[in-house]
């Protein structure tokens, strides 16, 4: 096991009551798709919000999926965080699925128990204990719906906060191979006499548990929860768990509510710590050759446990670095690879056209630009006018160099 710990004392988990506020929000028009599901498992209608990355509409790529609870409070900032980190090469582009709330106490707590309160009697929660059914809803209904409706790769991340963090830990102990990575932000670890800490010991040592990433975070939240957090961390630190990459992070400047945002930034960076390929120090673009980039993602495939192809963006950046260095043949190799791997992306054909143009082959440049224009028109690509200008320039150059051109 790899265990990373930041600030081991002073921060703690708050024993949050079920009445913790979940802010009623709806995603802005166009920001997310609203997916309605009639759940036979739960016996009710459920709603999920789905945000696809910007390149989803203009490519045929497939994407990992991040699932999270309490969409009303956590969906928008999580989706924007993921997009920001992906744009800066720190993680892959992902599809974000936020599950909206009905009875969060019922859905997110694993057992029938009361909520402990410092200095007072436990708070009774009559609907508690439905986490297994909610997990069944995810496994049997929501995840299959997402994976049959959207272009996904079989890499799933689950994130939850407070009771959602408790549920995230429960999901990891009950279905350790359902999600490849779990993010538990300020989980209610005091639940049912520290139930999760007891269950984690068995799951973490079970040889059937595949390689998984686990991130647990906490803000500045009180001594009782601090002890629960430290106990959970100790379970991992005292055992040899080579298949579990566990990260424990403390944020002393954040409280139970504000800790979610920095937690998700840190968690995504931890889960995808090896995502970024080595960079050329002068350009900030991927270093080496196409073969080097392919080797990097083969290693990442082994690390993450699912096949990871070199992303369109990274190959394109590599091609432009090689093109800028005057290595036209190597650049063309990269751009041709990208066009073959992503034949429905207008952008890769436009880039290939630019490489042909700079290599002195206007006819092939014209053909690639024409393909970019055709695809851009189909996909309503925002760069369509750029593709058209490039095609026109290459077409003019091809006519000028054609042997049939009049004297």
Secondary structure, DSSP 8 states (H G I E B T S, - for coil): -EEEEE--SS-------TT---------TTT-EEEEEEETTTTEEEEEEEE--GGGTT----EEEEEES-HHHHHHHHHHHHHHHHHTTSS--EEEEEE--S-HHHHH-SSS--EEETTEEEE--TT---HHHHHHHIIIIIHHHHHHHS-EEEEEEEEEETHHHHHHHHHHHHSTTT-SEEEEES--TTHHHHHHHHHHHHHHH-TT--SEEEEEEE-S--HHHHHHHHHHHHHHHTS--TTEEEEEEE-TT--TTTHHHHHHHHHHHHHTTT-S--B-TTTSSB-S-HHHHHHHHHHHHHHHSS-----HHHHHHHHHHHHHTT-HHHHHHHHHHHHHHTTT-HHHHHHHHHHHHHTT-HHHHHHHHHHHHHHHHHHT-TTHHHHHHHHHHHHHHHHHH-TTS--
